[in-house]
């Protein structure tokens, strides 16, 4: 956008209809832009009527609603000779069942047009009226494929911001749920909404979120998934510091704890701040009894460590620490590797890369063939590699367990980071065995302890310790979760009464 266009958008509307239309044509590059439609007509019949025009973008509006509701109502108005204020009131009352906004500047008119509003301009008036006539098709509300669960609500976000906000309000039907709208992207001008619970969320956190979102100056930011790259504390760290979820119930639950959500016209909603414990939680945890829910969480943590360390420990033990293996198992491994011509690290890396290729291929190919390729590819490739003496059977089991562990991690981004960390551990184990794996682990833990999400340590409330309910590593009883997470410093730290269970 040129400097002249920016100055034009900052200026107030003109009293001349032709001047206003010329400015809008200039901003939208008409007549080359065929989406911009200008419908001229006379408002009222007395004394020839007032010159007026309806302006809209026909590819994102409901043209039938404009024709049957707005235009028919405007044609019945006797507006000639009325003062400006009375004419405006007459127009507003004449269009039934419509929400009308008033604009005084070109920037408000342009923002309304690109969001699907229909704009009325009247000759001699320095204002414009906007009706929301947006009609954008999106997929029906259904279960999130990335966060499917067995128990609990089976609704997921869609590619429509208003629908997503409505889904959140279904879970939090309170007037304290505040939605502050803004736009991001110098050219895309995508609408975003910052959502939080008034009286619960820390006001400093809300101000910081709004400051970071408003400071983004990129041309194109279509979704919360891309926005998080601009607002993270440490953008060079692969560890997720913004949680992107497709489940309304999870967003509502985190808002009730004092988090802040960023809603965009996409299926993912960003929630900040988050900790490593949040990334390992699943919405299904809160629909189960706390004892089996805690057991499932333990399994997830076991899966995390299995993903990172299983292949690396195999390399370390077989190359540097055979004394750690029982004699019977050692003889089995030695006999299995006797015909394999490659070192252990090359075996492991080859199988891990093959597993990643199968994983990516099963995602990219059509859904009809995905499961078939995944199962057949893994089984046939593994069996063929063993039969050709390229790898030993025990390694196939180790790599399979490592791959299954990555699937058990509930957060996709964290799962990708763990898969990357797995290769770092394998190469460390090939260099110096268990001491190298330990050294890399210490470095990664130290890096984790100095990572932040919107000023909150990602290891809190454990390190540093903050007062919190029993819902971090394990899940406590719902009736015992009396306090909100202390690391968020919520405006109201108590979530429920001290004796919420009779």
C-alpha positions as CSV (number, residue, x, y, z in Angstrom):
1,X,0.0,0.0,0.0
2,X,1.4,3.4,-1.0
3,X,1.8,6.4,1.2
4,X,-1.0,8.2,-0.6
5,X,-3.4,5.3,0.1
6,X,-2.4,5.3,3.8
7,X,-3.1,9.0,4.1
8,X,-6.4,8.5,2.3
9,X,-7.5,5.7,4.7
10,X,-6.7,7.9,7.7
11,X,-8.9,10.8,6.4
12,X,-12.6,11.3,7.1
13,X,-15.3,10.7,4.5
14,X,-16.2,13.4,2.1
15,X,-19.7,15.0,1.8
16,X,-19.6,14.2,-2.0
17,X,-20.8,10.8,-3.1
18,X,-18.6,10.9,-6.2
19,X,-15.5,11.7,-4.2
20,X,-16.2,8.9,-1.8
21,X,-16.8,6.4,-4.6
22,X,-13.6,7.6,-6.4
23,X,-11.6,7.0,-3.3
24,X,-13.0,3.5,-2.8
25,X,-12.4,2.7,-6.4
26,X,-8.8,3.8,-6.0
27,X,-8.1,1.7,-2.9
28,X,-9.7,-1.4,-4.5
29,X,-8.0,-0.9,-7.9
30,X,-11.4,-0.8,-9.7
31,X,-12.4,-1.3,-12.5
32,X,-9.6,-4.0,-12.7
33,X,-10.9,-5.5,-9.6
34,X,-14.1,-7.1,-10.7
35,X,-15.2,-8.1,-7.2
36,X,-16.0,-4.6,-6.2
37,X,-19.7,-3.8,-7.0
38,X,-21.2,-0.3,-6.8
39,X,-25.0,-0.2,-7.1
40,X,-26.2,3.4,-7.6
41,X,-29.8,4.4,-6.9
42,X,-32.0,7.2,-5.7
43,X,-33.0,7.3,-2.0
44,X,-36.6,8.6,-1.9
45,X,-38.7,9.9,-4.7
46,X,-39.5,13.5,-3.6
47,X,-37.6,16.2,-5.5
48,X,-35.8,13.5,-7.5
49,X,-34.5,11.7,-4.4
50,X,-31.0,11.7,-3.0
51,X,-28.1,10.1,-4.9
52,X,-26.9,7.0,-3.0
53,X,-24.8,3.9,-3.7
54,X,-24.4,0.4,-2.1
55,X,-20.9,-0.9,-2.3
56,X,-19.8,-4.5,-1.6
57,X,-17.5,-7.3,-2.7
58,X,-19.7,-9.8,-4.4
59,X,-17.5,-12.9,-3.7
60,X,-17.9,-12.7,0.1
61,X,-21.4,-11.4,0.5
62,X,-24.9,-12.8,0.3
63,X,-26.2,-11.0,-2.7
64,X,-29.7,-12.4,-2.2
65,X,-29.9,-10.8,1.2
66,X,-28.7,-7.4,-0.2
67,X,-31.3,-7.5,-2.9
68,X,-34.3,-8.8,-0.9
69,X,-33.7,-7.0,2.4
70,X,-31.5,-3.9,2.1
71,X,-32.4,-2.7,-1.4
72,X,-36.1,-3.2,-1.0
73,X,-36.1,-1.4,2.3
74,X,-34.1,1.5,0.9
75,X,-36.4,1.9,-2.1
76,X,-39.3,2.5,0.2
77,X,-37.7,5.4,2.0
78,X,-38.8,9.0,1.4
79,X,-35.6,10.6,2.3
80,X,-35.3,13.8,0.2
81,X,-35.1,17.0,2.2
82,X,-34.6,15.3,5.5
83,X,-31.7,16.5,7.7
84,X,-28.7,14.2,8.0
85,X,-29.4,12.8,11.5
86,X,-33.1,12.1,10.7
87,X,-32.2,10.5,7.4
88,X,-29.7,8.2,9.2
89,X,-32.3,7.1,11.8
90,X,-34.9,6.6,9.1
91,X,-32.6,4.3,7.2
92,X,-31.6,2.3,10.3
93,X,-35.3,1.7,11.2
94,X,-36.3,0.8,7.6
95,X,-34.0,-2.2,7.3
96,X,-35.5,-4.9,9.6
97,X,-33.5,-7.3,11.6
98,X,-30.1,-6.0,10.6
99,X,-27.2,-4.9,12.7
100,X,-26.0,-1.5,11.4
101,X,-22.6,0.1,12.1
102,X,-21.7,3.7,11.4
103,X,-18.4,4.7,9.8
104,X,-16.9,8.2,9.6
105,X,-13.5,7.4,8.0
106,X,-12.3,5.6,4.9
107,X,-10.4,3.1,6.9
108,X,-13.6,1.9,8.6
109,X,-15.4,1.6,5.3
110,X,-12.5,-0.4,3.7
111,X,-12.3,-2.7,6.8
112,X,-16.0,-3.4,6.6
113,X,-15.9,-4.1,2.9
114,X,-13.1,-6.7,3.1
115,X,-14.9,-8.4,6.0
116,X,-18.1,-8.8,4.0
117,X,-20.1,-5.8,4.9
118,X,-22.4,-3.8,2.5
119,X,-21.8,-0.1,2.7
120,X,-24.3,2.6,2.0
121,X,-23.0,6.0,0.9
122,X,-25.4,9.0,0.5
123,X,-24.6,12.2,-1.3
124,X,-24.2,15.1,1.1
125,X,-23.6,12.8,4.1
126,X,-20.2,12.5,5.8
127,X,-21.0,9.1,7.2
128,X,-21.6,5.6,5.9
129,X,-23.8,2.8,7.1
130,X,-22.5,-0.8,7.1
131,X,-24.6,-4.0,7.2
132,X,-23.0,-7.3,7.9
133,X,-23.9,-9.4,4.8
134,X,-21.0,-11.8,4.9
135,X,-21.6,-15.3,3.4
136,X,-18.5,-17.5,3.5
137,X,-18.7,-21.2,3.1
138,X,-16.8,-23.3,5.6
139,X,-16.8,-27.0,6.5
140,X,-19.4,-28.2,9.0
141,X,-18.5,-28.5,12.7
142,X,-17.0,-31.9,13.4
143,X,-14.4,-33.7,15.5
144,X,-10.9,-32.4,15.3
145,X,-8.9,-35.1,13.4
146,X,-5.6,-34.1,15.2
147,X,-7.1,-34.2,18.7
148,X,-9.6,-37.0,18.6
149,X,-10.8,-38.4,22.0
150,X,-13.0,-41.2,23.2
151,X,-14.8,-39.4,26.1
152,X,-15.9,-35.8,26.0
153,X,-17.3,-33.4,23.4
154,X,-16.6,-34.2,19.8
155,X,-16.7,-30.7,18.3
156,X,-13.7,-28.9,16.8
157,X,-13.0,-25.5,15.5
158,X,-13.6,-24.6,11.8
159,X,-12.3,-22.0,9.4
160,X,-14.6,-19.3,10.6
161,X,-13.8,-16.9,13.4
162,X,-17.4,-16.2,14.5
163,X,-18.2,-19.9,14.6
164,X,-15.1,-20.5,16.7
165,X,-16.1,-17.8,19.2
166,X,-19.6,-19.2,19.4
167,X,-18.2,-22.6,20.3
168,X,-16.1,-21.1,23.1
169,X,-19.1,-19.2,24.4
170,X,-21.1,-22.5,24.5
171,X,-18.7,-23.7,27.1
172,X,-18.3,-20.3,28.9
173,X,-21.7,-18.7,29.0
174,X,-20.7,-15.7,31.1
175,X,-20.6,-12.0,30.4
176,X,-17.1,-12.0,31.8
177,X,-15.8,-13.6,28.6
178,X,-14.3,-10.6,26.8
179,X,-13.5,-10.7,23.1
180,X,-11.3,-7.8,21.8
181,X,-11.0,-7.7,18.0
182,X,-8.0,-6.6,16.0
183,X,-6.5,-7.1,12.5
184,X,-3.1,-8.5,11.7
185,X,-1.3,-8.3,8.4
186,X,-0.4,-5.2,6.4
187,X,-2.0,-6.7,3.3
188,X,-4.0,-9.7,4.5
189,X,-5.8,-7.7,7.2
190,X,-7.0,-10.9,8.8
191,X,-9.3,-10.5,11.8
192,X,-8.1,-11.8,15.1
193,X,-9.8,-11.9,18.5
194,X,-8.1,-11.8,21.9
195,X,-10.3,-13.7,24.3
196,X,-10.0,-13.9,28.1
197,X,-12.1,-14.0,31.3
198,X,-12.4,-10.6,32.9
199,X,-11.6,-10.9,36.6
200,X,-9.6,-14.1,36.1
201,X,-6.9,-13.3,33.6
202,X,-4.0,-11.2,34.8
203,X,-4.4,-7.7,33.3
204,X,-0.6,-7.5,32.6
205,X,-0.8,-10.7,30.6
206,X,-3.7,-9.4,28.6
207,X,-1.9,-6.1,27.8
208,X,1.3,-8.0,26.8
209,X,-0.7,-10.3,24.4
210,X,-2.4,-7.3,22.8
211,X,1.0,-5.5,22.5
212,X,2.7,-8.4,20.8
213,X,-0.2,-9.1,18.4
214,X,-0.5,-5.4,17.5
215,X,3.2,-5.1,16.9
216,X,3.2,-7.7,14.1
217,X,4.0,-5.9,10.8
218,X,4.1,-8.8,8.4
219,X,2.2,-8.6,5.1
220,X,0.4,-12.0,5.4
221,X,-0.5,-13.6,8.7
222,X,-3.5,-15.9,7.9
223,X,-3.8,-17.9,11.1
224,X,-2.9,-18.3,14.7
225,X,-0.4,-21.1,13.7
226,X,1.7,-18.5,11.8
227,X,1.1,-15.7,14.3
228,X,2.7,-17.6,17.1
229,X,6.0,-17.4,15.3
230,X,5.9,-13.6,15.6
231,X,4.9,-13.4,19.3
232,X,7.0,-16.2,20.9
233,X,9.5,-15.3,23.6
234,X,12.3,-17.3,22.0
235,X,11.5,-17.7,18.3
236,X,14.7,-19.7,17.7
237,X,13.7,-22.4,20.2
238,X,11.9,-25.4,18.7
239,X,10.1,-26.1,21.9
240,X,6.5,-24.9,21.6
241,X,5.7,-21.9,23.8
242,X,2.3,-21.3,22.3
243,X,-0.4,-24.0,22.4
244,X,-2.4,-24.3,19.2
245,X,-5.5,-26.5,19.7
246,X,-8.6,-27.3,17.7
247,X,-10.8,-28.2,20.7
248,X,-13.3,-25.6,22.1
249,X,-13.6,-27.4,25.4
250,X,-9.8,-27.2,26.0
251,X,-9.7,-23.5,25.2
252,X,-12.6,-22.9,27.5
253,X,-10.9,-24.8,30.3
254,X,-7.6,-22.9,29.9
255,X,-9.5,-19.6,29.8
256,X,-11.1,-20.5,33.1
257,X,-7.6,-21.0,34.5
258,X,-6.4,-17.5,33.5
259,X,-4.9,-18.1,30.1
260,X,-5.5,-15.9,27.1
261,X,-6.7,-17.2,23.7
262,X,-6.1,-15.8,20.2
263,X,-8.8,-16.8,17.8
264,X,-8.4,-16.4,14.0
265,X,-10.4,-17.6,10.9
266,X,-8.6,-21.0,11.1
267,X,-9.2,-24.3,12.8
268,X,-6.4,-23.6,15.3
269,X,-6.7,-21.3,18.3
270,X,-3.6,-20.2,20.1
271,X,-3.5,-20.2,23.9
272,X,-0.8,-18.4,26.0
273,X,1.1,-18.9,28.2
274,X,1.8,-22.6,28.3
275,X,4.1,-24.9,30.2
276,X,5.6,-28.3,29.4
277,X,2.9,-29.9,31.6
278,X,0.2,-28.3,29.5
279,X,1.7,-29.8,26.3
280,X,1.5,-33.3,27.8
281,X,-2.2,-32.9,28.9
282,X,-5.1,-34.1,26.9
283,X,-8.7,-32.9,27.1
284,X,-9.8,-36.5,27.7
285,X,-8.0,-36.4,31.1
286,X,-10.8,-34.4,32.6
287,X,-13.5,-36.7,31.5
288,X,-12.0,-39.7,33.3
289,X,-11.7,-40.6,37.0
290,X,-8.5,-39.1,38.3
291,X,-6.8,-42.5,39.0
292,X,-7.0,-43.8,35.4
293,X,-6.4,-40.3,34.1
294,X,-3.2,-40.1,36.1
295,X,-2.2,-43.6,34.8
296,X,-2.7,-42.5,31.2
297,X,-0.5,-39.5,31.9
298,X,2.3,-41.7,33.3
299,X,2.1,-43.7,30.1
300,X,2.5,-40.5,28.1
301,X,5.6,-39.5,30.0
302,X,6.9,-43.1,29.5
303,X,6.3,-42.6,25.8
304,X,8.2,-39.4,25.8
305,X,11.3,-40.9,27.4
306,X,10.9,-44.0,25.1
307,X,10.9,-41.8,22.0
308,X,14.0,-39.9,23.0
309,X,16.2,-42.6,24.6
310,X,15.3,-46.1,23.3
311,X,17.3,-46.0,20.1
312,X,20.1,-44.0,21.7
313,X,20.5,-46.4,24.6
314,X,20.6,-49.4,22.2
315,X,23.5,-47.8,20.4
316,X,25.3,-46.8,23.6
317,X,24.9,-50.3,25.2
318,X,25.8,-52.3,22.2
319,X,28.9,-50.2,21.3
320,X,30.2,-49.0,24.7
321,X,28.5,-50.8,27.6
322,X,27.9,-54.5,26.8
323,X,28.4,-55.3,30.5
324,X,25.1,-53.6,31.3
325,X,23.2,-56.3,29.2
326,X,22.4,-59.7,30.8
327,X,24.6,-62.5,29.3
328,X,21.7,-64.3,27.7
329,X,20.4,-61.1,26.0
330,X,23.9,-60.2,24.9
331,X,24.4,-63.5,23.2
332,X,21.1,-63.1,21.4
333,X,22.0,-59.6,20.2
334,X,25.5,-60.7,19.1
335,X,24.1,-63.6,17.1
336,X,21.5,-61.4,15.5
337,X,24.1,-58.8,14.5
338,X,26.7,-61.4,13.3
339,X,25.5,-61.3,9.7
340,X,24.8,-57.5,9.6
341,X,27.7,-55.7,7.8
342,X,26.9,-52.2,9.2
343,X,27.7,-50.6,12.6
344,X,24.9,-50.2,15.1
345,X,24.6,-46.5,14.6
346,X,24.1,-46.8,10.9
347,X,21.5,-49.5,11.4
348,X,19.6,-47.3,13.9
349,X,19.7,-44.2,11.7
350,X,18.6,-46.1,8.6
351,X,15.6,-47.6,10.4
352,X,14.6,-44.3,12.0
353,X,14.8,-42.5,8.7
354,X,12.8,-45.2,7.1
355,X,10.2,-44.9,9.8
356,X,10.0,-41.1,9.3
357,X,9.6,-41.6,5.6
358,X,6.7,-44.0,6.1
359,X,5.1,-41.6,8.6
360,X,5.3,-38.6,6.3
361,X,4.1,-40.7,3.3
362,X,1.0,-42.0,5.2
363,X,0.1,-38.4,5.9
364,X,0.6,-36.9,2.4
365,X,-1.0,-39.6,0.3
366,X,-4.9,-39.9,-0.1
367,X,-6.7,-41.0,3.0
368,X,-8.0,-44.1,1.3
369,X,-4.4,-45.5,1.0
370,X,-2.8,-44.0,4.1
371,X,-3.4,-46.8,6.6
372,X,-2.5,-49.4,4.0
373,X,0.8,-47.7,3.2
374,X,1.6,-47.3,6.9
375,X,1.0,-50.9,7.8
376,X,2.2,-52.6,4.7
377,X,5.2,-50.3,4.3
378,X,6.4,-50.8,7.9
379,X,5.8,-54.6,8.0
380,X,7.2,-55.3,4.5
381,X,10.1,-53.0,4.7
382,X,11.1,-54.2,8.2
383,X,10.8,-57.9,7.2
384,X,12.8,-57.3,4.0
385,X,15.5,-55.5,5.8
386,X,15.8,-58.4,8.3
387,X,15.8,-61.0,5.6
388,X,18.5,-59.2,3.7
389,X,20.7,-59.0,6.8
390,X,20.7,-55.2,6.6
391,X,19.4,-54.8,10.2
392,X,18.8,-57.2,13.1
393,X,15.3,-58.2,14.4
394,X,15.9,-56.7,17.9
395,X,16.6,-53.3,16.4
396,X,13.3,-53.4,14.5
397,X,11.5,-53.9,17.8
398,X,13.4,-51.0,19.4
399,X,12.7,-48.6,16.5
400,X,9.0,-49.6,16.5
401,X,8.7,-48.8,20.2
402,X,10.4,-45.5,19.6
403,X,7.9,-44.7,16.9
404,X,4.9,-45.6,18.9
405,X,6.1,-43.4,21.7
406,X,6.0,-40.4,19.5
407,X,2.4,-41.1,18.5
408,X,1.4,-41.2,22.2
409,X,2.5,-37.6,22.8
410,X,-0.7,-35.5,22.6
411,X,0.8,-32.3,21.2
412,X,1.9,-32.7,17.6
413,X,4.6,-29.9,17.7
414,X,6.1,-31.4,20.8
415,X,6.1,-34.8,19.1
416,X,8.1,-33.4,16.2
417,X,10.6,-31.8,18.6
418,X,11.0,-35.2,20.4
419,X,11.7,-36.9,17.1
420,X,14.4,-34.4,16.3
421,X,15.9,-34.8,19.8
422,X,16.0,-38.6,19.2
423,X,18.5,-38.2,16.4
424,X,20.6,-35.9,18.5
425,X,20.7,-38.5,21.2
426,X,21.6,-41.3,18.7
427,X,24.6,-39.4,17.4
428,X,25.7,-38.5,20.9
429,X,25.5,-42.2,21.9
430,X,27.6,-43.2,18.9
431,X,30.4,-40.8,20.0
432,X,30.8,-41.6,23.7
433,X,28.0,-43.8,24.9
434,X,26.0,-43.1,28.0
435,X,28.2,-40.2,29.2
436,X,27.5,-38.3,26.0
437,X,23.7,-39.0,26.3
438,X,23.8,-37.8,29.9
439,X,25.7,-34.6,28.9
440,X,23.2,-33.8,26.1
441,X,20.3,-34.4,28.5
442,X,21.8,-32.0,31.0
443,X,22.2,-29.3,28.3
444,X,18.6,-29.8,27.1
445,X,17.2,-29.7,30.7
446,X,19.2,-26.5,31.3
447,X,17.8,-25.0,28.1
448,X,14.3,-26.1,29.2
449,X,14.7,-24.4,32.6
450,X,15.5,-21.0,31.0
451,X,12.7,-21.1,28.4
452,X,9.7,-18.9,28.8
453,X,6.2,-18.5,27.4
454,X,5.0,-14.9,27.7
455,X,7.2,-14.4,30.7
456,X,6.2,-17.6,32.4
457,X,8.8,-20.4,32.9
458,X,7.8,-23.4,30.9
459,X,8.7,-25.7,33.8
460,X,6.5,-23.8,36.3
461,X,4.9,-24.4,38.7
462,X,7.5,-27.1,39.6
463,X,10.6,-25.0,38.8
464,X,10.3,-22.4,40.1
465,X,7.7,-23.6,42.6
466,X,4.3,-21.9,42.6
467,X,1.2,-22.6,44.4
468,X,-1.1,-24.8,42.3
469,X,-3.7,-27.5,42.2
470,X,-2.8,-31.1,41.8
471,X,-2.9,-31.0,38.0
472,X,0.7,-31.0,36.7
473,X,2.5,-34.3,36.3
474,X,-0.5,-36.2,37.4
475,X,-4.2,-35.3,37.6
476,X,-5.8,-34.9,41.0
477,X,-9.5,-35.1,41.9
478,X,-11.6,-32.4,40.3
479,X,-13.0,-31.4,43.6
480,X,-9.5,-30.8,45.0
481,X,-8.5,-28.4,42.2
482,X,-9.3,-25.4,44.3
483,X,-6.6,-23.0,43.0
484,X,-5.7,-21.7,39.5
485,X,-2.1,-22.1,38.3
486,X,0.1,-19.8,40.4
487,X,2.5,-19.1,37.6
488,X,-0.2,-17.2,35.7
489,X,-0.7,-14.8,38.6
490,X,-4.5,-14.7,38.0
491,X,-6.6,-11.9,39.2
492,X,-8.6,-14.4,41.2
493,X,-6.5,-17.3,42.3
494,X,-9.3,-19.4,43.7
495,X,-11.1,-21.6,41.2
496,X,-13.7,-23.1,43.5
497,X,-14.8,-23.1,47.1
498,X,-12.7,-24.9,49.7
499,X,-15.4,-27.5,50.2
500,X,-16.8,-27.9,46.7
501,X,-17.7,-31.5,47.3
502,X,-20.4,-32.2,50.0
